[in-house]
């Protein structure tokens, strides 16, 4: 089988680059090891323009968020499946000082803030005595559904192979790669957080374990709002079932849920909501993050038709579409990559 691009990995990075390259007329094949606890399958898939304790606009929000809505909207049409769920996010103020700081700086965020409240709006269900901000152009992507539907879609085109990519079986020739019965002109690694990839093992990475609780509430929260303070609470199936998370752990990189993370989430959830609940399940996954919190995108230092698209971290849903477009333009049109994501920032660490 001859292809223009062999893509290793079928998380949000692999899906995004596949879509952009095929839209540009390129023939692509995806190889993917199907893991139950991959980061994309476990992640809640939130896209949130205002983040952090100080409620700052996320990096490149004005470029990322309009683009992601168009990208996932087109995917919905192609897959005939609902995957982009637009919802407001309500972020309660933690204190009167928190409220005052926001009010003095809110005018830079008009693209993403629907309303600012200075008094409680959801007193019966949420602890918000100081009010909060209601965000727009926010919501989540149903990643589990996206991965399943996209896999089925490209399987019908004979563009998907399930199985672990065996790096030691890759043959590198002058202008192409040979892997099993596949001959590819280009190779893109989108192989996730704990990859044993020998071609990019010189790049410093900082994988992050995240855990979520699945809970059942005794009453349903407003269906058009995601509540977020310390943790998010997001309805994820019919009835009063919700996801709550997430945690950050850099040392224990197993996919085994922990009591420590469970207690962290419970404590923050109890500070956020007033509605009784019961815990149904707990899941864990590993995010492909980096030390400088920027994606890893670009060309191998010496193998010029080998690329990486990784390190999207906790914001993969918003980063992947925009930077898949950037990588596609970089490869096909020789456009420059953004300096903060280009892996040439680490070339000095490479030794052949």
N, C-alpha and C positions, 0 to 999 in steps of 0.2 A: 504494500500500500504506500503510495506516494502522497505526501501532504506538504503544504506550505509551512504550517506551524503544528508542532506537537506541544500540547499544553499539559503539564503535570499538575493535577489538582483540580477539584471541582467544588471548591467553596465559593464564597462571594467574589474573590479575586479571579479564579478560573472562569467562572460564569461571565463576569464582566468583560474580560479580555477576549474570550471566545466570541461574544456578541459583537464587539467592536470590529474584530478582525474579519468575521464572516460578513458583516455589513459592508466592509471594504472590498469584498469579493475574494477573500482568501479562504483556502481550503484548510480546515483545522480538524485535529483529532485530540480528544481529551483522554488521558489515562488517569484513573482515580482509584485510590484505595478507600473502600467504603467503610468508614469507622462510625460506630454508634455515637461516640462522644466527640466528634469533631467540633471545633469552635463554632463553625457556622450553624451546625445542627442544634447546638445547645443555646446559642446566643438568643437574646430576646429580639434583636434586630431593630432597636430604637434608632431614630434619627432625631436629634435634639439640638437646636441651634444655640441655646444658651446653657452653658455647663459650668461645673466647678462650684466651689463654695462661695466664690465672689461673683458668681453669675455673670460670666463674661461670654461674649459671642465667640463661638468655636472657630478655630482656624479656617480661613477661606470660606466661611459660611455663605457669603454672597455669590460665590461661584459654585460651590458644591450643591447647595440645596435646590436651586432651580434646575440644575442638570439632573440630579437624581430623580426628580419627579417625572421628567420627560423619559428618562431611561427605563424606569420601572413601569411607567405607563405603557410604553411600547412593548415591553416584555409581557405585560398582562394580555395585550392584544394577540401577540404571537403564540403565547401558551394557552390562551383562553382560560385563564385562571386569575382569581383575585389575590394579589400578593402585596400590593401597596395599600396600607391601611392608614389613612390620614386622620389624625386625632390631635386635639389640643393637648398641651401639657400644662398642668397647673403646678406651680412651684411656690409653696408657702414660704413666707419670710420666717426666719428663725428668731428674729428679735426686732425691736423697734430700731436698733442701730442698723440692722440688715436692711430694713425698709428704707431708712433715711439715705443710706449709701446708694441704694438702687435708684431712688427718686432723683438723686443728684446726677446720675449718670445714664438714665434710661433713654435719652434722646438719640443715641447712636444705634438703636436696635429696632427702629420702626418696622423693618421688613419682617420681623419675627415675633413681635409682641402685640397681641390682640388687645390686651387690657391690663392695667395695673390696679390692684385693689389694696386699699389701706385698712380694711376691716374684714372680719371673717366672712367667707362666702359659703363654706361647707361645714358649718359648726357641728352638725349632727353626725357627720361621718369622718371628718378630718380635723386634726389639730392645726388650725390656721388663725390664731387670735390676732395676728398682725397683718392679715391679708396675704397677698402674694401676686405673682405674675401669671397671666394666662398666655401661653405661647401659641403661635400659629406656624404654618409651614413645618409641621412636626408630625410624628406618628411612628409607625414601625413597618418593617417588611417581614412578612411571614417566611422566614428563611427556610424552615423545614419543608414547607410546601413548594417554595421556589426551587430548592435543590431537587426534590422529587420530580416536579413537573418538567424542569429543564433537562434533567437526565433522560426522562422518557422521550422528550422532544428530540434530543440529539441522537438518542439510540436509534430512532427511526431513520435517521440520516446516516447510520453507520459511522457516527462521529464520536462514539464513546466506548471505552474499554475499561472494564472493572479489573482491578488488581494493583498490587504494590509495584511501584516503579523501582526496578533493580538497577541502581546506579552503575554497578560493576559490569553490567551487560550493555552499557551504552558505548557505541563505537563512534568516535569523532573523526570525521574525514575533513578534507580541506574546505569544502563548501556545503557540507550536509552532515546529518546524523543518521546512524543506523541503529535501530532498536527493535529486536525481534524481526518481524516482517515489515516494519515501518521504516520508510525513508523520508526524513523531514529536512526541509531547507533551514528551518529555524526551530529553536527549542525555548519554551518559556516555563520557568519553574514557579508555580503557585502552590507550593507543597506544604505550607502551614508552619506551625510554631515549633514543633519538635522534630523537624526534618533532619535526617542524617546526610543531607546533601553535601558531598565532598567538594563541589564546585564553588559553593558560597559559604563554606564553614569558617571563613576568615572574617566575616561580618559580625560585629557584636550585636547579639540579640538579647532580649529580656522577656521571654515568654511569661505570661501572667495567667495564673489559674483564677477562674471565676466560678462562683456557685450561685444557683438560683433555688428558691423554694417554689413549689406549686402548692397553692392553698385554696381552700373553699371558704368563702365568706358567708355569713348568715344572711346578709342582704346584698343586693347588687349595687355597685357604684354606678355613677353616671357613665353611660356607655361611650360617650364621645370625648372623654377626658382620661388622660394618664396622669396619675398623681405621682409627684417626684420630690422627695426631700430626704436625703440620706440613702434611700432606696426608691426604686420605682415600683409601682403596682400596676400591672397590665393584664387586662382580661385576655385569655388565650384560648378559650373554647366556650361552647354553649353552657348556659347555667352560670353559677357564681364562682367559676374557677379562674384563678389569676396566677400570674407569675410575679415573683418578687425578687429583686436583686439589685445590685450584684456585689460580690466581694472581690478583693484583689489580694493575691498571694503569689510571691515570687520564689519561695523556697520549695514548698511542696508542690511539685508539678505532676502529681498523679491525677487521674480522673476519678478518684474516690472522694465522694462527699465527706465533709468533716463536721464534727460537732461544733468546733470553733466557729466555722463560717455560719452554720445554722443559728447559733446564738447571736452572732453579729447582726444577721438579717432580722431576727426576731426583735432584738432590742430597737433597731431603727424603725422597723415596721410599727412597733407599739407606740413610738413617738409620733408616727405619721397618722395612723388611722384609729378610729374609735370603734370600729365594727368588729365583733367577735369573729374568729376564724379557726379553722383547723388545718394542720399541715397534711398534705396529701403525698408529696414526694419531694425529693431533693436531687438536683443534678449538678454536675461539674464539667467544665471544659477548659481547654487551654487556648488563650488568645495569642496570636502571633505578633507580639509587640516588640518595640525597639527601645534602646536606652535614651534616644533623643526624641521619642514619641512621634517620629515621622516615618512614613512608609519607605520600603526598600524597593526601588525601581531603577532599572537600567541594564547595562550591558556588562557581561563578564570582562575583566581587564584584558584578557588575551584571546578569548574565543568570541569573536565579534557577532556571531549569529546565535549566541546563547544569552538569554535574558532572565531577569528575576522580577516578580511582582508579588511582594510579600510584606509582612510587617504592618498590617493595617490596624492592628490593635482593637480597641473597644469601639472604634468608629468606622468599621469596615463598610457598613451599609451606605454611609454617606461618602466615604473616600473612594470606594472601588469604582463606581461608574465614571467619575470625573477623571481619575488617574488612569483608568483603562483607556480612555480617549487620548490622554496625554501620551501614554506608552505607544499606542497605535500610531499616532502622528510622529512620534520619535522614530519608530522603526520604519514606517513606510514613507514618510515625508522629510525625515531628518530634522524635524523640529526639536528645539531644545527642551529638555526636561526642567522642571522647577528645581532650583539648586538644593532646596531643603529635602527633596525626596530622592535625588539622583545618588546612586550608590558610589559614584566617583568620589563622594565625600569620605569614603573608606578605602580608596585604592591604595593609600600609603600602607595599609595593613596587609596587603596581599603579597605573598611570595610564591612564585611559581615552582 
